[in-house]
Amino acid sequence: MTLRYSTDIVIFGGGVAGLWLLNAVRSAGYQAILFEKESLGGAQTLASQGIIHGGLKYALQGALSSAAQAIADMPTRWRACLDGSGELDLRGTRVLCDHYYMWSNASLRSKLIAFLGSKSLRGRVEAVAPDSYPPFFQNASVKGSLYQLPDFVVDSESLVKTLASKQHGAIFSLPGSGVSFETSNPHQDRVAVVAHRGRNIYLSAKRFIFTAGEGNASLIKAAGLANAEAQTRPLNMVYLKQRDLPRLYVHCIGDSFSLTPRLTVTSHQDVNGNTVWYLGGEIAESGVGKSETEQITAAQYAISREFPWLDCSSAEWQCFTINRSEANINDNHRPDDAYFLRDKNILVAWPTKLTLTPALGEQILQNLMADRIRPSPSPADWISEADFEPARLGDSRWNLENSA
């Protein structure tokens, strides 16, 4: 049996980029649907630390790079969305901390790095007086300097849930389904063919948008796109659980002139009420290729070195590898900004970083208008849940462990 549907926009990939775009284009009047192969946000989005940052890490060498300039206004745009006054209404998304911190230990080199970064983002980074330190740093047994950043942290699970909750009937699951793209000649737009439940479903759209993260590579291959190339950069992320851990949101700046903080900590809570410290930064990048034992040992040493006054002897430690997906430009370089490219009626898109997602949405909408892709005046041939099941929400890694 063969079914045929047509709509304005079909999005493949239900992470934050795809869900954001679905909300943005439907708010602009387009008929749009989204397909997710596994679970919404279940790969890269829910493996992120949820930091909405303004580019300090790119300015640690004392100069505002193009990456820092592209990202500097993102916290303001996100805050507008979170209070309901921005391009999307994200009210209902949990903010885990309103201000992120940067901790510079007593070494001269690390203090210099922090100083250069703060001078580069003058007016956005504030030194915190010792008597105003949060309780955790007031108990510090080593000297250091604390800076308050304009960055903040959102709960990725609630972000995905908020974005998905506004699009009932437009988000579908494609578990195990094959997707191919057909055209009668190289100059015509492509049609997507989805093999599902023993039948072929043909989807016609003014634009197909790939926002599948690591899955973009297989979609690019299926569509036969010659001018799009994806790449991945792995991370070996670590988290530790302990019921009495304090809530902490901080970059720890090391002694080298690296653009990556030595340790980045965000705090979360699992379904059993345990506090979770999620560790990124240089510890995650340098841990690629290490065994689980080696990586956890390295993380334990990093925590004891940065916070020697902390007792985490009863903590449970875990690590896992996640791939960051991005466009491959200029011989394995990554874009400084959100990035997309178009091949006929297909757009391949990457936000590059969570914080740049609004920029990607803006770029895509501008491209639709520039190409005179207008919303259909009448309802599209709509897919129903009789054809595809709704996609389910994903879980953070520390909650997946509890449900296993």
N, C-alpha and C positions, 0 to 999 in steps of 0.2 A: 504494500500500500504506500502511496506517495502523497504527502501533504505539501502545500505551498503557502507561504506567508510572505507578506511584505510589510515593511515598516520604515521609519526614517533612519533609525540608528540601532545597530546591534553591537553590544559591548561584550567582549570575551575577557573574563577575569574579574573576580569579586573581592579584591583587596581594597584598600582605602582609595586607590586611584580610580578603579572602575566604579565603585560606589559613589565617590564624589562626582565623577563625570555623569553618571546616571541621574543623580539629583540635579546637577547643573543643566543638562540638556533638556530634561523634562520640565524644569522650572522655566526654561526659555521657550517652551511650547512644542518641543519635538516629541514624536512618538518614539519610545526607546525601550529596549529590553536588555537584560544582562544575563549571561550564562557563566556559571562557576563550576569547575570540574570537581572540586573537593568541598571545602567549606569556606564560608565568607571570612576573609581575613586570616584564614588558617595557616598561611605560609609566612610570607615576609612581614605582613602588617602586624600580626600578633606576636611576632618574634622581635619587633622593634621595642625600644625602650620608651617610646611615646614622647620623646623630647621635641618640643616645638622651639627651635633655637634660632638665634639671629646672627650666627656666623662668627662668634668669637674665636672658635677653634681654627678658623681660616685666617685669623689676623694675629696669631701668636708670634709671627716673625716681624711685627711692627708695621705692616703695610696692608692696606685694604685690597685684597685680590678681587678678581671678578666673581669668584665664588662667594666671598663675603658680601659684596655689593648685591648680588642676586638674592641673597637670603636675608638681608638685614631687616626688611620690613615684614617678614613673615609672622613674627609673634603678634604684631598689631592686627594683621588681617585675620589670624585665627581667633584672637580675643573678640573681635567684632562678630564673628560667626557664633562663638560660644555664648554671647549675650543676646543673640537673635537679630543683630543689626547688620550683619555682613552679607556676603554673596549667597551663603547658605545658612539655614537655621540649624545650628548644632546644639541648641538648648536640650539638656538631658544628658549630654556627655560629661562624664566626671573629670574634673581637674584634680590631679593628685597633689600638685604643689603649684603655688602661684609664682614663685620665684626660685630659680635654680641658683646653685652656689658653685664657686670655684675655690678650691683649697690649694694653697701653695705652701709647701713645707719650708723649713728654715733654710734650705740651701740657697746660696746666692743666685745660682743659675735659674732655679725654678722661680724665684721671686722676680728675676729680670724678665723671664718669659711672660709671667702674669702682668707685669707692668707694661710691657710693650703691647700686649693684647688690649689692655684697658685703655691705653692712650690711643690706639687705632680706632676704638669704638667709644670715643670720648662722649660722656653724657649717657651712655647705656650701661656702663659697668661702674658699680659703686663699691668702694672699700667699706667693709663692715667694721665698726668699732668693737673692740674686744668685749666691752660690757653689753653689746647688743647681739653677741653671738647666739645662735640657737643652742638649746641645752646640750646637745651632743658635743659641740665644739667648745662649750664652756668647760667641759670636763676633760679637755685634751691634755695629755701628758707631755706633748711636744709643742714647740713653738711653731707658729705658722701664720699665714695671712689668709683672710677669708674675704671673698668678693661676691656681691650679689649681682646676678645677671638678669636681663629681661626675659630670659628663657623660662619656660614652664613645662609641665608634664601632664599629658592627658592619659586617661585610662583607655588603652587601645580597644579593649573589648567593648566598652560602652560607646566608643566612637563608631565602631563597626555596627553595633546594634542601633544606634541613633540614625545613621545613614540608611540602613536597610529598612528600618521601621516605617520610613516615609514612602516606600516604593513597593507596597504589597501588590502582588499580581504582575510584577515586572521583573522579578529575579528568579531564575530557574537553575536547576541542577542538571549537569551533564556527566554523571559518573560513568566512566568507561566508554563514553561515546566517542566516535571518531568524527572529526570535522575536516572537510575538504572544501576546496574553492574551485569553481568552474567558470569558464567564460567561452563563448563561441569563437572569439578571436582576440588577439592580444590588445586590441584597442578598445574593447568593451569593458564595462564594469564587471566585477566578479559577483557570483552568487555563492552563498555558503550552502553546503550540503551536510546535514547532520544525520549520522546513522544512529538511530535510537529505537529501542524496543522492536527490532526487526524490520524497521521501515526507514525510508529516506525522507527527510524533511528539508525542503528547499526554502531558504531564507533570502529574500531580496531586500536590499537596504541602500539608502543613499550613501551611508557611510558605515563601514565596519571599523570598530576601534579595538585594538589589542592592548589590554592593560593587565596581562596575566603574569607580570613579573618574570620569573624564570621560565614560565610556560610560553612567553612570547617567542622563544627560539623555535619551538615546534610549530607554532602558528605561522611564523614567517616562512618556515619550510613548506608547510601545507599550502600556503598561498603562493609559493614560488616567487617571493619578493627578492630581487637581486640587490637592492640598494639599502637593505636594512640588516644590521648586524647587532646581536646582543652579546653581552658578556656577564659573567658572574664573578664576584669576589667573596670568598668564604670568610666566615667568622666562627670561632669556637666560643660560644657564649656560656657563661657560668651563672648559676643562681644558688643561693643558700637560703634555707628556711630556719627560722627560730622564732618562737612565739613572742619573746620579749625583745626582739631587735627594735631599735628606734627607727622611725621613718627618716630616711636620708636621701637627699637628691643633690649630688655634687660631682663635679669634675675634679680629679686630683692631677695637678700638673707636675710632671716629672723633671728630671735634670737635663734632658736633651732638648734640642730645638726641633722637636717633632711637631707636626700639625695635629697629632692625635694625643688627647689626654692619656696619661698613663693608666688611669682607672676612672671609669664613669659608673656611678651608682644611681639606680632608681629603686624605689620601694613600692611594693605591691602587697596584695593579700590573697592567699589561696582560699579555697572553699571551706577549709577547716579552721580558718581564722589565724593561720600562721603568717607572720610578716615574711615577705620574700625580698631579699636584696638581689637585684638583677645587675650583673656586671658586664660592662662593655668597655670600649676604649682600646688601648694598646694591648691589654691582656687578652682580648678576644682576637685581635689580628695576629699577634705573635703566637697564639695557641693553635693555629691551624697546623695540622699534622701531628700534634701531640696526642698521646693516648689519654683516656679519661683520667687515669691516675695522675699522669704528669700535669695535665691542665688544672685539675683541682688542687694539686699541691702548689702549683704556681699561683693560683688565685688565693689560696690560704696565706701564702707568704706575702702577697701584695696587700691583703687586708691587714695583716699584722704589722706590716711596715708602715702603712699609711695611718692606721688607727690602733696603736699599741695599747691604748687604754680600754679597748673593747674586748669583752669576753664573749666569744662565739664558740666555745668548746662543745656546746650541745647542738650546734647547727648541723643540718643535713645538706650535703652538697651534691649538685648535679651539673652536668655540662652537655651541650649538644651543638651540632654544626648547622648553621643556616647560611644560605647563599644570598647575598645582595645582588639584585639584578639591575642592570642599567644598559643604556645604549653604548655601543663600542664605536667611538669616533676617533679619527686621527691616530690610527695604530694603537689601539688598546687604551686610549685615554677615555675618561668619563666626562660627561658634560658638567659644566658648572651650575647649570640651571635645569629646570624641568625640560624635557626634550621629547619631540615627536617628529615623525616624518610621514609623508603621504605618498602612496603609490596608487594612482587612480582612486577607487572608492574605499581604500583601506588606509587607516591611520595606525601607526605603531607608536605607542606612547610609554614613557617612563617618567615618574615624578623625580627620579634620582634619589630623593630623600623624602621622608614623610612630611617634613615641614614645608616642602615645596609643592605639595599637592594643589593648593589654591592657584598657584602659578600655572600648573598644567591645565587645570580647568579653564582658566582664562585664555590660554593659548589655543585650546581646542575650539572654544566658542568663537574666538576671533577668526580662526581658520574657516569655520563653517560659514560665517558671515562673508568673509572675503571670497569664498568660492560660491557664494549665492545659494547655499544649501538652506532652504527655507522649510519651516515646519509644514507638514501636510495639512491642508485645510479640513480634511475629514478624517475620522478615525481609521487607523490602519487595520489590516487583517490581523487580529490579535491572537496570540498563542494563549491557550488555556492550561490550567493545571491538569487537564485530562491528557495533555500531550507531554508535559514536563512537570516534575515535582518541584516545589519550591526549594531553593538552596537553604541549607542549614547554617547557623552561626558557628564559627570556629571557637576554640578554647585556647587560652594561654598554655604554654608548655607545663607550667607547674600545676595546672588544673587537669590537664590530660593525664598526668601521672596518677592523680587521685581517682580518675574514672577508669583506668586500665584494669 
